[in-house]
Amino acid sequence: MEREQILKTLSHVGALITGSHVVYTSERHGTDYVDKDRVGTDPIVLSMVAAAVASEVKSLGVEMVVSPALGAITLGENVAYHLSALTGISVKFVIAEKEAIAIPDPEGLGRKCFYHSGNFSLRPNDPSFIKDKCVLEMEDILTTGASAKRVVELIRRYNPAKTHVAALVNRGKVSLADVGTPDSFFSLISLDLPSYTEAECANRGPCAARIPINTLVGKGKDFLARKSARA
Ligand SMILES: [Zn+2]
């Protein structure tokens, strides 16, 4: 699939928003947004983009795909399926799950409370899936690469033969080093989304063009609440 076709496909399921007025997690403003949650909403579209990824990485000899919960699970499983079909290797799939550590209920109300350590663990937790295998970590959308790097570190603890990383969209100029220097790193598409500080936006961004803030994605709702509290 060509780049333009992939972008069109992502727009079709609402995963790629353009010409809007979005407030990012960084609090900067911009016109475009990639909505991770929408990538897997259409199984046919998901399968098409997974096939495009599989076709790009088929020569790596991947035997195992790992994806972090929750967003990238359906994508990773689909990539494993298409890799099996393309290469004849029976490619397996496991989830990298965010580690939740049980802690005492701080208010003593007898509730079950958990703390997310930021680390990942394998599900199922079976080292034989990874040991001496050629492993591909499949990500959906990379912004900083920090979470992908933690999954690479997890995979390496199980002594794989090779660790590769692939992503559907690289939207933050994420580099090989940012994701933990795997044996290879590939993104189906790279997007350079321009962003503005609040002051710049008021001067020459979508604030200046009086485009209403998008409250459905990003931090738009919080931004409007803060703005009305300031007024
Ligand atoms: Zn703005």
Residues whose N, C-alpha, C, O or C-beta is under 5 A from the ligand:
A	BS01	ZN	H29 C201 P206 C207
